[in-house]
Amino acid sequence: MSENTVSKEFEGSAKIGKIMKNLATVTLKPEDLSSPVAFQMALSRIYESIMKVFESGGPKPTYVAEVRFTDDLGNNVVIAIDLGESPPPFSKDQVKARVIVQVYEED
């Protein structure tokens, strides 16, 4: 990494949960609700995605952290962190999160 690096640290919160990772490809976008035809096309796309998941061995559970923090301009930022297939070592499903962002030039 270059010497020209700027780092910023953000504090936020994280919600821990379990999802079916293969089903992450199943998405519904705002434009899918713009008309009855768009909704029908979205349902068909979702159905095809679900069928592919089951053809490839079924859904695989994984734990994720939904991390929320506020950036320097006051925008709410939400990211997901894959924590793996085993339960994370937390006693609660609401925990603190620290996000470190580094901005740098590639050599």
trRosetta pair geometry for C-beta under 8 A, 3 or more apart (Angstrom, degrees):
i j d omega theta_ij theta_ji phi_ij phi_ji
1 5 6.2 36 154 -72 119 133
1 102 7.9 -18 -152 148 147 142
1 104 5.6 -5 -165 158 101 166
2 5 6.3 157 82 -49 75 85
2 104 5.3 164 47 -177 99 107
2 105 5.0 0 17 65 161 83
2 106 7.4 -157 -24 -114 116 10
2 107 5.8 157 -71 -60 95 88
4 104 6.3 135 95 -143 70 73
4 105 5.5 17 79 17 122 109
5 102 5.7 -14 -169 -169 108 104
5 103 7.1 151 -158 76 55 49
5 104 4.4 -14 -105 -89 80 110
6 102 7.2 153 79 -156 45 53
6 103 4.7 -11 60 57 97 101
6 104 7.4 -180 23 -67 61 63
7 100 6.4 -9 -168 -173 105 96
7 101 7.0 157 -153 83 54 50
7 102 4.9 -20 -98 -100 81 76
7 103 7.8 -171 -76 19 35 68
8 72 7.3 -63 -168 -45 152 122
8 100 7.5 162 83 -154 43 51
8 101 5.0 -11 59 59 92 99
8 103 7.9 27 2 -6 102 103
9 98 6.3 -12 -169 -173 102 98
9 99 7.2 151 -158 80 51 49
9 100 5.2 -17 -103 -102 76 75
9 101 7.9 -174 -80 21 30 69
10 69 4.4 98 143 160 126 150
10 70 7.4 -170 -159 62 121 47
10 71 7.1 -49 -100 -103 146 49
10 77 8.0 23 137 52 168 132
10 98 7.3 155 79 -160 50 49
10 99 4.4 -13 59 60 102 101
10 100 7.8 -168 22 -74 70 31
10 101 7.3 36 -6 -6 107 105
11 69 6.7 158 91 -127 28 117
11 96 7.1 -27 -166 -171 91 104
11 97 7.4 140 -165 82 46 57
11 98 6.0 -22 -104 -104 61 69
11 99 8.0 -163 -72 21 16 77
12 67 5.9 89 96 178 133 83
12 68 5.2 -165 180 93 123 48
12 69 2.9 -97 -65 -77 132 88
12 70 7.4 156 -96 3 101 59
12 96 7.6 140 85 -167 39 59
12 97 4.6 -27 76 69 87 104
12 98 7.7 163 28 -86 73 25
12 99 6.3 20 13 -7 120 112
13 67 7.5 174 92 -148 36 53
13 68 5.6 -10 61 58 80 94
13 69 7.7 155 17 -73 53 67
13 94 6.6 -8 -178 -170 115 87
13 95 7.2 155 -161 86 67 37
13 96 6.2 -58 -110 -117 59 41
13 97 5.9 112 -161 12 5 99
14 65 4.2 -1 -175 -177 126 111
14 66 6.5 151 -157 71 64 44
14 67 4.6 -22 -98 -96 94 69
14 68 7.4 170 -86 16 42 68
14 81 7.5 -31 -137 31 134 122
14 94 7.5 156 82 -154 50 43
14 95 5.1 -21 63 68 98 85
14 96 7.2 29 15 116 91 11
14 97 4.1 103 -35 -54 106 121
15 65 7.0 147 68 -158 37 58
15 66 4.6 -13 55 54 94 103
15 68 7.8 31 -5 -4 95 108
15 93 6.2 28 -164 148 67 88
15 94 5.9 -16 -105 -100 69 67
16 63 6.4 3 -172 -177 94 108
16 64 7.5 170 -148 89 52 39
16 65 5.4 -26 -94 -100 68 75
16 83 7.2 2 -137 -5 100 160
16 88 5.9 -114 -143 42 141 135
16 90 6.0 159 -18 58 162 142
16 92 7.9 129 29 113 121 53
16 93 4.6 -130 59 -148 88 65
16 94 7.7 -134 13 -58 83 24
16 95 6.5 41 -27 6 111 111
17 63 7.2 169 92 -150 29 67
17 64 6.1 -20 67 62 76 82
17 66 6.9 14 17 -9 113 106
17 93 6.7 61 -69 -162 65 120
18 61 5.6 3 -179 -168 109 109
18 62 7.2 164 -152 84 66 29
18 63 5.5 -41 -97 -97 68 66
18 64 7.7 138 -111 17 20 75
19 23 7.1 -131 167 63 93 105
19 24 7.0 72 137 -69 134 92
19 61 7.3 159 86 -146 30 62
19 62 6.3 -24 65 65 76 77
19 63 7.9 124 18 -119 71 20
19 64 5.6 -2 12 7 117 123
20 23 4.2 51 92 10 106 118
20 24 7.9 -161 96 -32 60 70
20 53 7.9 64 144 -173 121 147
20 59 3.6 -8 -167 180 125 133
20 60 6.8 120 -159 58 68 34
20 61 5.9 -47 -98 -90 59 56
20 62 7.8 106 -135 19 17 77
21 24 5.8 -26 -170 -13 45 115
21 59 7.3 149 45 -169 57 79
21 60 5.2 -31 41 78 108 90
21 61 7.3 123 -8 -158 87 10
21 62 4.4 45 -52 11 115 126
21 82 7.6 49 -112 -126 120 120
22 25 7.1 -36 171 11 51 104
22 53 4.4 128 136 -135 123 108
22 56 7.1 -173 -142 77 142 120
22 58 7.6 150 40 132 155 32
22 59 4.8 -147 48 -122 113 61
22 60 5.7 94 -21 20 104 82
23 26 5.0 -33 -174 19 73 119
23 49 7.8 101 -140 135 55 111
23 50 7.3 24 -119 -105 91 75
23 53 6.1 19 -76 -101 66 163
23 59 5.5 -2 -30 -117 103 123
24 27 7.9 16 165 -58 49 93
25 49 5.1 -159 109 -157 104 125
25 52 7.9 -46 84 76 147 127
25 53 7.6 -180 46 -65 116 107
26 46 5.2 69 -151 -141 98 83
26 49 4.7 167 -84 105 78 140
26 50 6.2 43 -86 -62 135 81
26 53 7.9 -46 -37 -30 113 138
28 32 5.3 -114 -163 63 71 150
28 33 7.7 58 169 -41 105 98
28 42 6.0 73 -126 176 79 134
28 46 7.1 1 -70 -74 88 131
29 32 4.9 113 59 -12 69 102
29 42 7.5 -147 35 -115 76 128
30 33 6.2 -65 -167 35 43 104
30 34 7.5 67 139 -52 66 90
31 34 5.1 -16 -160 -21 54 124
31 38 6.4 -108 147 -174 70 145
32 38 5.5 -170 -150 147 35 98
32 39 6.1 93 159 -100 75 50
32 41 7.5 -134 -136 77 84 87
32 42 3.6 69 -155 -76 122 150
33 38 7.1 -76 -1 100 7 117
33 39 6.1 51 -111 -83 45 100
33 42 7.9 -27 -53 8 54 161
34 38 4.9 30 55 40 87 161
35 38 4.6 95 52 7 80 103
35 39 7.0 -142 93 -6 42 87
36 39 5.6 -55 -148 36 33 114
36 40 6.4 35 154 -21 66 103
37 40 5.7 -51 -149 34 33 112
37 41 6.5 33 152 -17 65 104
38 41 5.7 -54 -149 37 32 111
38 42 6.4 35 151 -21 64 105
39 42 5.6 -53 -149 35 32 113
39 43 6.5 35 152 -20 65 102
40 43 5.7 -51 -149 34 33 112
40 44 6.5 34 152 -18 64 103
41 44 5.7 -53 -151 35 34 113
41 45 6.4 35 151 -19 66 105
42 45 5.6 -54 -148 37 33 112
42 46 6.2 34 153 -19 66 106
43 46 5.7 -54 -145 37 31 112
43 47 6.2 36 154 -23 65 105
44 47 5.6 -51 -146 34 30 114
44 48 6.5 30 155 -18 63 105
45 48 5.9 -55 -151 36 30 110
45 49 6.5 31 152 -19 64 106
46 49 5.7 -55 -149 36 32 112
46 50 6.3 31 154 -19 66 105
47 50 5.9 -56 -149 36 29 110
47 51 6.4 30 154 -19 64 106
48 51 5.7 -54 -148 36 31 112
48 52 6.5 34 153 -21 64 104
49 52 5.8 -54 -152 33 32 112
49 53 6.7 36 150 -23 64 102
50 53 5.6 -50 -153 29 35 115
50 54 6.7 25 154 -11 66 105
51 54 6.0 -60 -151 41 33 105
51 55 6.2 34 152 -21 67 109
52 55 5.6 -55 -143 38 32 113
52 56 6.3 19 160 -11 66 111
53 56 6.2 -70 -151 42 25 101
53 58 6.8 41 145 -149 82 22
53 59 5.7 21 165 -71 127 74
54 58 5.7 27 -125 -93 57 58
54 59 7.8 -23 -77 -28 64 74
57 60 7.8 22 107 -53 108 100
60 85 7.4 -56 164 -106 101 114
61 85 6.7 98 94 -142 73 79
62 82 6.0 -14 153 -153 135 95
62 83 7.3 153 166 59 85 65
62 84 6.5 -127 -152 152 92 14
62 85 5.4 -62 -107 -87 70 58
63 82 7.8 112 82 -168 54 51
63 83 4.2 -51 98 70 100 114
63 84 6.3 -3 45 66 96 52
63 85 7.3 140 3 -129 84 11
63 86 7.5 -54 5 84 127 31
63 87 6.3 116 -59 -121 149 39
63 88 5.5 -158 129 -23 153 96
64 80 5.2 -9 -177 -170 127 102
64 81 6.4 148 -162 73 70 47
64 82 5.8 -38 -103 -103 83 46
64 83 6.1 179 -100 7 23 92
65 80 7.1 151 75 -157 49 52
65 81 4.4 -10 53 56 101 105
65 83 5.8 88 -22 -46 93 118
65 88 7.6 45 -60 -42 105 165
65 95 7.6 -56 -135 54 122 113
65 97 7.0 147 155 -93 132 128
66 78 6.4 -7 -178 -167 90 103
66 79 7.9 165 -156 84 47 35
66 80 5.9 -23 -102 -101 60 76
67 78 7.0 154 81 -154 52 50
67 79 5.1 -17 61 64 104 83
67 80 7.3 173 16 -93 82 22
67 81 5.9 51 -20 -10 120 111
67 97 4.6 178 -136 -178 104 171
67 99 6.6 126 154 -67 139 116
68 76 6.6 -12 -163 -171 99 96
68 77 7.1 155 -151 81 49 53
68 78 5.2 -13 -98 -100 78 79
68 97 7.7 120 44 40 46 138
69 76 7.9 161 88 -152 27 54
69 77 5.5 -19 67 60 73 101
69 97 6.8 -118 -54 88 111 112
69 99 5.5 -133 10 14 157 133
70 74 6.2 -14 -177 -144 113 35
70 75 6.9 155 -155 75 65 36
70 76 5.9 -38 -99 -96 73 53
70 77 7.1 154 -108 12 20 85
71 74 7.2 -46 71 23 69 17
71 75 4.9 -2 38 56 111 90
71 77 5.4 78 -38 -27 100 125
79 99 7.6 111 35 -112 135 137
83 88 4.8 -40 170 -68 146 117
84 88 7.8 125 49 -74 94 78
90 93 7.4 125 107 -88 124 30
90 95 5.4 -82 -139 -61 147 139
92 95 6.3 148 80 -64 96 78
